[in-house]
Amino acid sequence: MICVGIARGRHRHMIAEHKFLADNGIGLVELRLDFIQGKVQVKRLFRSRPCPAIATCRRAADGGHWAGSEEERQLVLRTAIVEGTEYVDLEDDIASQIRRYGPTKRIVSHHDFHKTPADLASLHKRLADLDADIVKIATMSNHPSDNLRMLEMVQSATVPTIGICMGDIGMPTRVLTGRFGSPFTYATFHEDRLLAPGQIGWRQMRDVYRYDQIGAATRIYGVVADPVGHSLSPVVHNAALAAAGIDAVYLPFRVPAEQLDEFVWEAGRWPLSGLSVTIPHKEAILRHVTTKDDLVTAIGATNTLTFTPDGISAHNTDATAAVESLEAALQRQGGEGLVDVTAVKSALVLGAGGAARAVAFGLRKRGIEVTVCSRTVERAKRIAAEVGCKAIDWTARYKVPYDCIVNATPVGMHPLVNETPFEKEHLRPYMVVFDTVYNPENTLLVKEARAAGCRIVTGVDMFVRQAAIQFRLWHGVDPSETVMREALKRATASAKLPG
């Protein structure tokens, strides 16, 4: 079950949102009474509540907004109990001061906004001994192993327990805590008004991650990166999983480079079935794999891992997706006579990361003369030596005409949408312009290339294709690329809406 937190300054707004959530199938809300401006009218909020509620009133020290005295705060909580609220949240230092009364269940909670304590078992026992119906522990995750310790604590608990790690690194615990035995998880009503670090919106929890359908048999996939919050891979993969009726969930895992080894070593404890791999891990993670496909061996980078009892298999779907996207664009935009990527004779690849390497390799393998260009020319030269192509300095990118320009840098990505890696005065109508940025799809480079009469390949084309290949590798069936594409476009469109 998803519990949605409501934090509004006016009683009528809190009541209205409570009703809206109940009408939309939410079965439990947390009324953050510390957000109410002025005197809290407890009876008004709980008298005719449309679905069960948790009464919570947080002090500033616990991440809340309560501005009154501690005596007044505890009176608010006791009044909510008298009004028969289904749950009351009591911090561990006051739980012994507020006695059980009536049918209200006691959530005894502990928050640590700095770390996840080393001894979670002892902390849990102390909370449970405070006459708790439910124990809630929310701590800051500074390492992916904090997440595992939290979830395993939830799983081993004999008292119903909600265990959540806060922050970007801790986000997976919010989605998986129910899989490990938690009675419910927390989400926020407004995605732009977070009540705790790393919290996500209730619609995303329900519609993207399908929280209420996650069970003990649900397989776990995800994307590992740092940062990872911008990734729309969870949107695309979870939409395809839902459409195919597959019992699996796909999550974002933020893993700093220095924590990557331990994260992979602990993969079986989640357990992980597969991972997408992106910046900055595409090369470093190869030291953990058991087998590599031919593309990974040739490129020296992976974007896809599959976990099996026999080990970890590495694949690269970027190179294949890049060439297929270019071929499709040529056929779609050029007519019957241009169905082969070899209609492009020369290509300039901008960038020197994993995506640039994969695209350069894929194009070179098809007989195209490739030149790699980067602000860091040494990295460009390294790719050129590996792929068997040329390398030039960033300032030389306009000196020679190319049939195809490929942007494999993040330039133009949201929110820096007014930037381009290739100025419009150097674009020519005969060029094919391929931008691997997918958010937004219509980057400034794409817009200016279209205005110049160039043929276009967008990052959405490549992103969906590489994700579809991953899906087939992991699940053995073809996903609906239409579903993937529509989910991606909805997500990028909603990210631009005001408010």
Beta strands, then each sheet from edge to edge (+ up, - down):
strand 1: 2-6
strand 2: 28-32
strand 3: 53-56
strand 4: 87-91
strand 5: 105-112
strand 6: 134-140
strand 7: 161-166
strand 8: 185-188
strand 9: 219-225
strand 10: 248-254
strand 11: 272-277
strand 12: 291-292
strand 13: 304-308
strand 14: 311-315
strand 15: 346-350
strand 16: 369-374
strand 17: 390-393
strand 18: 404-407
strand 19: 432-435
strand 20: 455-457
sheet 1: 7+ 6+ 5+ 4+ 3+ 2+ 1+ 8+
sheet 2: 10+ 9+ 11+ 13- 14+ 12+
sheet 3: 17+ 16+ 15+ 18+ 19+ 20+
end
